[in-house]
Amino acid sequence: MTIDTNCFKNRVKLKELRVAHRDLDTMIISLTEDPSVDQLQLRRLKRRKLYLKDNISRMESALIPDLNA
């Protein structure tokens, strides 16, 4: 019997992505309260947050078993 270690690696990676997404969200909220914030930096952070969200969604979908199998 072999153990699928990729499943565990994917779950760890998914957790890391969620933490990074939450951290970015907190950072973005705090930066939007500062009127002197660099808008280009804020846009880049928002774009990075969206990229992380897309990766999280893709990984979550991959963890759902195929019902047709």
N, CA, C and O atoms as a MOPAC input file, in Angstrom:
PM7 MOZYME 1SCF
protein

 N      0.84600 1    -1.18300 1     0.00000 1
 C      0.00000 1     0.00000 1     0.00000 1
 C      0.88500 1     1.23800 1     0.00000 1
 O      1.79400 1     1.36600 1     0.82000 1
 N      0.60600 1     2.15400 1    -0.93800 1
 C      1.37600 1     3.38800 1    -1.01900 1
 C      0.51400 1     4.55600 1    -0.56600 1
 O     -0.70600 1     4.56900 1    -0.73300 1
 N      1.18300 1     5.51500 1     0.00100 1
 C      0.48500 1     6.71300 1     0.47400 1
 C      0.72900 1     7.83400 1    -0.52600 1
 O      1.86400 1     8.07400 1    -0.93800 1
 N     -0.33200 1     8.50900 1    -0.91000 1
 C     -0.23500 1     9.61400 1    -1.86300 1
 C      0.22400 1    10.86900 1    -1.11100 1
 O     -0.59200 1    11.55800 1    -0.49900 1
 N      1.51200 1    11.15900 1    -1.15800 1
 C      2.04100 1    12.32200 1    -0.44600 1
 C      1.70700 1    13.62700 1    -1.15600 1
 O      1.74900 1    14.69100 1    -0.53900 1
 N      1.37600 1    13.56100 1    -2.44600 1
 C      0.99500 1    14.77900 1    -3.17400 1
 C     -0.25100 1    15.40400 1    -2.58300 1
 O     -0.38400 1    16.62800 1    -2.55400 1
 N     -1.16100 1    14.57400 1    -2.11400 1
 C     -2.38500 1    15.08400 1    -1.50300 1
 C     -2.04800 1    15.93400 1    -0.28700 1
 O     -2.61200 1    17.01100 1    -0.09400 1
 N     -1.12300 1    15.43900 1     0.53200 1
 C     -0.72500 1    16.19300 1     1.72000 1
 C      0.00800 1    17.47200 1     1.34200 1
 O     -0.20400 1    18.52000 1     1.95200 1
 N      0.87200 1    17.38300 1     0.33400 1
 C      1.60900 1    18.56300 1    -0.12000 1
 C      0.64600 1    19.61700 1    -0.64400 1
 O      0.81700 1    20.80700 1    -0.38000 1
 N     -0.36700 1    19.17900 1    -1.38800 1
 C     -1.34900 1    20.11700 1    -1.93400 1
 C     -2.14100 1    20.80500 1    -0.82800 1
 O     -2.43700 1    21.99600 1    -0.92200 1
 N     -2.48000 1    20.06300 1     0.21000 1
 C     -3.21800 1    20.66200 1     1.31800 1
 C     -2.36600 1    21.66500 1     2.08300 1
 O     -2.86700 1    22.69900 1     2.52500 1
 N     -1.08200 1    21.36600 1     2.23900 1
 C     -0.17400 1    22.30800 1     2.90600 1
 C     -0.02700 1    23.56600 1     2.05500 1
 O     -0.08000 1    24.68100 1     2.57400 1
 N      0.15700 1    23.38500 1     0.74600 1
 C      0.27900 1    24.52600 1    -0.16400 1
 C     -0.99900 1    25.36200 1    -0.15200 1
 O     -0.93800 1    26.59200 1    -0.16800 1
 N     -2.13600 1    24.70800 1    -0.12400 1
 C     -3.41100 1    25.40800 1    -0.08100 1
 C     -3.52500 1    26.24600 1     1.18800 1
 O     -3.98800 1    27.38600 1     1.14400 1
 N     -3.10800 1    25.69000 1     2.30500 1
 C     -3.13200 1    26.42800 1     3.56400 1
 C     -2.21000 1    27.64700 1     3.49600 1
 O     -2.56800 1    28.72600 1     3.96800 1
 N     -1.02700 1    27.47400 1     2.91100 1
 C     -0.08500 1    28.58500 1     2.76500 1
 C     -0.66700 1    29.69200 1     1.89100 1
 O     -0.51000 1    30.87500 1     2.19300 1
 N     -1.33800 1    29.30500 1     0.81100 1
 C     -1.95300 1    30.29900 1    -0.07100 1
 C     -3.06900 1    31.06100 1     0.64200 1
 O     -3.20600 1    32.27200 1     0.47100 1
 N     -3.85800 1    30.35700 1     1.43200 1
 C     -4.93100 1    31.02000 1     2.18500 1
 C     -4.37300 1    32.02800 1     3.18400 1
 O     -4.91600 1    33.12100 1     3.34300 1
 N     -3.28300 1    31.65400 1     3.85800 1
 C     -2.65600 1    32.56200 1     4.82300 1
 C     -2.10300 1    33.79200 1     4.09800 1
 O     -2.28100 1    34.91800 1     4.56300 1
 N     -1.44100 1    33.58100 1     2.97300 1
 C     -0.90000 1    34.69900 1     2.20400 1
 C     -2.02300 1    35.60800 1     1.70600 1
 O     -1.88200 1    36.83100 1     1.71800 1
 N     -3.12900 1    35.01900 1     1.27100 1
 C     -4.28100 1    35.79700 1     0.80700 1
 C     -4.84900 1    36.64600 1     1.94400 1
 O     -5.16100 1    37.82200 1     1.75500 1
 N     -4.97800 1    36.04400 1     3.11600 1
 C     -5.51000 1    36.76600 1     4.27500 1
 C     -4.55800 1    37.89100 1     4.69300 1
 O     -5.00400 1    38.98700 1     5.03500 1
 N     -3.25100 1    37.62200 1     4.66700 1
 C     -2.26800 1    38.64500 1     5.01200 1
 C     -2.31900 1    39.82200 1     4.04100 1
 O     -2.25200 1    40.98100 1     4.45000 1
 N     -2.43800 1    39.51100 1     2.75400 1
 C     -2.55500 1    40.57200 1     1.75600 1
 C     -3.82100 1    41.38900 1     1.96700 1
 O     -3.80500 1    42.61200 1     1.82800 1
 N     -4.90900 1    40.72100 1     2.29800 1
 C     -6.16700 1    41.40900 1     2.55500 1
 C     -6.00800 1    42.39700 1     3.70900 1
 O     -6.46600 1    43.53600 1     3.62200 1
 N     -5.36500 1    41.96500 1     4.77700 1
 C     -5.13200 1    42.83100 1     5.92600 1
 C     -4.25500 1    44.01900 1     5.53500 1
 O     -4.52500 1    45.15400 1     5.92800 1
 N     -3.21000 1    43.75300 1     4.76300 1
 C     -2.30400 1    44.81700 1     4.33200 1
 C     -3.02700 1    45.82800 1     3.44600 1
 O     -2.84000 1    47.03600 1     3.59600 1
 N     -3.84200 1    45.34100 1     2.53300 1
 C     -4.57500 1    46.22200 1     1.61800 1
 C     -5.53900 1    47.10600 1     2.39500 1
 O     -5.64500 1    48.30300 1     2.12700 1
 N     -6.23700 1    46.52200 1     3.35200 1
 C     -7.18300 1    47.30200 1     4.16300 1
 C     -6.45500 1    48.41100 1     4.90700 1
 O     -6.92500 1    49.54800 1     4.94100 1
 N     -5.31300 1    48.09000 1     5.50200 1
 C     -4.58300 1    49.11000 1     6.25300 1
 C     -4.01600 1    50.18400 1     5.32400 1
 O     -3.96900 1    51.35700 1     5.69300 1
 N     -3.58800 1    49.79200 1     4.12500 1
 C     -3.04500 1    50.78200 1     3.19100 1
 C     -4.12100 1    51.70400 1     2.63100 1
 O     -3.85200 1    52.87500 1     2.36200 1
 N     -5.32700 1    51.19200 1     2.45300 1
 C     -6.39000 1    52.04800 1     1.91000 1
 C     -6.79800 1    53.13600 1     2.89400 1
 O     -7.39000 1    54.14100 1     2.50000 1
 N     -6.48700 1    52.94100 1     4.16800 1
 C     -6.80200 1    53.96300 1     5.16800 1
 C     -5.77500 1    55.09300 1     5.17400 1
 O     -6.01400 1    56.14100 1     5.77300 1
 N     -4.63000 1    54.88800 1     4.50900 1
 C     -3.57000 1    55.89100 1     4.44400 1
 C     -3.72800 1    56.71200 1     3.16700 1
 O     -3.60200 1    56.17000 1     2.06900 1
 N     -4.00100 1    58.01300 1     3.29400 1
 C     -4.22900 1    58.83100 1     2.09400 1
 C     -2.97100 1    59.02900 1     1.23900 1
 O     -3.08100 1    59.39300 1     0.06800 1
 N     -1.79200 1    58.79900 1     1.79800 1
 C     -0.56000 1    59.01800 1     1.03800 1
 C     -0.00200 1    57.73300 1     0.43800 1
 O      1.15900 1    57.68800 1     0.03200 1
 N     -0.81600 1    56.69800 1     0.38200 1
 C     -0.35500 1    55.40200 1    -0.12300 1
 C     -0.09700 1    55.48000 1    -1.62300 1
 O     -0.79800 1    56.18800 1    -2.34600 1
 N      0.90000 1    54.75800 1    -2.07500 1
 C      1.22300 1    54.65800 1    -3.49200 1
 C      0.14500 1    53.80600 1    -4.16700 1
 O      0.02000 1    52.61600 1    -3.87900 1
 N     -0.62000 1    54.40900 1    -5.05100 1
 C     -1.72900 1    53.70600 1    -5.69900 1
 C     -1.25200 1    52.56300 1    -6.58900 1
 O     -1.94400 1    51.55500 1    -6.73400 1
 N     -0.07700 1    52.71800 1    -7.18100 1
 C      0.46100 1    51.64700 1    -8.01100 1
 C      0.77800 1    50.42800 1    -7.14000 1
 O      0.49400 1    49.29500 1    -7.52800 1
 N      1.35700 1    50.65700 1    -5.98500 1
 C      1.65500 1    49.55600 1    -5.06600 1
 C      0.35900 1    48.88000 1    -4.61800 1
 O      0.29600 1    47.65300 1    -4.53800 1
 N     -0.65500 1    49.66100 1    -4.33100 1
 C     -1.94000 1    49.12000 1    -3.90400 1
 C     -2.56700 1    48.26100 1    -5.00300 1
 O     -3.11600 1    47.19500 1    -4.72400 1
 N     -2.48700 1    48.72200 1    -6.24100 1
 C     -3.02100 1    47.93600 1    -7.36100 1
 C     -2.26600 1    46.62000 1    -7.52400 1
 O     -2.86700 1    45.58200 1    -7.79900 1
 N     -0.94900 1    46.67000 1    -7.35100 1
 C     -0.15800 1    45.44700 1    -7.45500 1
 C     -0.52600 1    44.45500 1    -6.36500 1
 O     -0.60900 1    43.25400 1    -6.61900 1
 N     -0.74700 1    44.94700 1    -5.16000 1
 C     -1.14500 1    44.07200 1    -4.06000 1
 C     -2.51100 1    43.44600 1    -4.33200 1
 O     -2.72100 1    42.26100 1    -4.07200 1
 N     -3.43100 1    44.24300 1    -4.85200 1
 C     -4.76300 1    43.71800 1    -5.17500 1
 C     -4.68500 1    42.67100 1    -6.28600 1
 O     -5.39400 1    41.66500 1    -6.25700 1
 N     -3.81600 1    42.92200 1    -7.26300 1
 C     -3.64100 1    41.95900 1    -8.34800 1
 C     -3.03700 1    40.66000 1    -7.82100 1
 O     -3.43800 1    39.57200 1    -8.23600 1
 N     -2.08100 1    40.77200 1    -6.91400 1
 C     -1.46900 1    39.58900 1    -6.30000 1
 C     -2.50700 1    38.81000 1    -5.49100 1
 O     -2.53100 1    37.57900 1    -5.51500 1
 N     -3.36800 1    39.54600 1    -4.77100 1
 C     -4.41600 1    38.90500 1    -3.97700 1
 C     -5.37500 1    38.13100 1    -4.89400 1
 O     -5.77300 1    37.01200 1    -4.57000 1
 N     -5.73600 1    38.71000 1    -6.00900 1
 C     -6.61400 1    38.03800 1    -6.96900 1
 C     -5.94200 1    36.80000 1    -7.55700 1
 O     -6.58800 1    35.77100 1    -7.75100 1
 N     -4.64900 1    36.90300 1    -7.83700 1
 C     -3.88600 1    35.76400 1    -8.34100 1
 C     -3.90900 1    34.62000 1    -7.32400 1
 O     -4.10000 1    33.46100 1    -7.69400 1
 N     -3.71400 1    34.94800 1    -6.04500 1
 C     -3.75400 1    33.93600 1    -4.99400 1
 C     -5.14100 1    33.31600 1    -4.89500 1
 O     -5.27400 1    32.10400 1    -4.72400 1
 N     -6.17800 1    34.15100 1    -5.00200 1
 C     -7.54800 1    33.64500 1    -4.92300 1
 C     -7.83500 1    32.66200 1    -6.06100 1
 O     -8.47800 1    31.63300 1    -5.85600 1
 N     -7.35400 1    32.98700 1    -7.25000 1
 C     -7.54300 1    32.08500 1    -8.39200 1
 C     -6.82300 1    30.75500 1    -8.17000 1
 O     -7.36000 1    29.69100 1    -8.47600 1
 N     -5.60600 1    30.82600 1    -7.63700 1
 C     -4.86000 1    29.59400 1    -7.35500 1
 C     -5.54700 1    28.76100 1    -6.28200 1
 O     -5.59800 1    27.53500 1    -6.38000 1
 N     -6.07300 1    29.42200 1    -5.26100 1
 C     -6.79300 1    28.72200 1    -4.19500 1
 C     -8.00500 1    28.00400 1    -4.77700 1
 O     -8.23800 1    26.83200 1    -4.47900 1
 N     -8.76900 1    28.69800 1    -5.59900 1
 C     -9.95300 1    28.09700 1    -6.21700 1
 C     -9.58700 1    26.90100 1    -7.08900 1
 O    -10.27000 1    25.87700 1    -7.06600 1
 N     -8.51400 1    27.03500 1    -7.85200 1
 C     -8.06800 1    25.95600 1    -8.72700 1
 C     -7.64100 1    24.73500 1    -7.90400 1
 O     -7.97100 1    23.60100 1    -8.25200 1
 N     -6.91200 1    24.97300 1    -6.82100 1
 C     -6.45300 1    23.86100 1    -5.98300 1
 C     -7.61600 1    23.19600 1    -5.25300 1
 O     -7.64700 1    21.97400 1    -5.11100 1
 N     -8.57200 1    24.00300 1    -4.78800 1
 C     -9.74400 1    23.42800 1    -4.12100 1
 C    -10.53600 1    22.56200 1    -5.09400 1
 O    -11.02300 1    21.49500 1    -4.71900 1
 N    -10.66800 1    23.00800 1    -6.32300 1
 C    -11.39100 1    22.22000 1    -7.32800 1
 C    -10.67500 1    20.90800 1    -7.61200 1
 O    -11.31500 1    19.88100 1    -7.84000 1
 N     -9.34700 1    20.94100 1    -7.59800 1
 C     -8.57100 1    19.73000 1    -7.86200 1
 C     -8.70400 1    18.72300 1    -6.71700 1
 O     -8.53700 1    17.52200 1    -6.93000 1
 N     -8.99700 1    19.19400 1    -5.52600 1
 C     -9.13000 1    18.28400 1    -4.37000 1
 C    -10.48100 1    17.58500 1    -4.33000 1
 O    -10.64100 1    16.57800 1    -3.64100 1
 N    -11.45000 1    18.11200 1    -5.06400 1
 C    -12.78200 1    17.49800 1    -5.08900 1
 C    -12.72300 1    16.26700 1    -5.99800 1
 O    -12.31700 1    16.37000 1    -7.15500 1
 N    -13.12100 1    15.11900 1    -5.48200 1
 C    -13.04600 1    13.90900 1    -6.30800 1
 C    -14.00600 1    13.97200 1    -7.49000 1
 O    -15.08100 1    14.56500 1    -7.40600 1
 N    -13.60200 1    13.35800 1    -8.57500 1
 C    -14.42000 1    13.29800 1    -9.78000 1
 C    -15.55200 1    12.29600 1    -9.54800 1
 O    -15.29800 1    11.11600 1    -9.30900 1
 N    -16.78200 1    12.75800 1    -9.61600 1
 C    -17.93100 1    11.89400 1    -9.33900 1
 C    -18.20800 1    10.91100 1   -10.47500 1
 O    -18.89100 1     9.90700 1   -10.27200 1
 N    -17.69000 1    11.18800 1   -11.65300 1
 C    -17.92100 1    10.30300 1   -12.79200 1
 C    -16.96100 1     9.11500 1   -12.80600 1
 O    -17.13600 1     8.18200 1   -13.59000 1
 N    -15.96200 1     9.15000 1   -11.95400 1
 C    -14.96000 1     8.06600 1   -11.95700 1
 C    -15.48000 1     6.82100 1   -11.29200 1
 O    -14.76700 1     5.82100 1   -11.21000 1

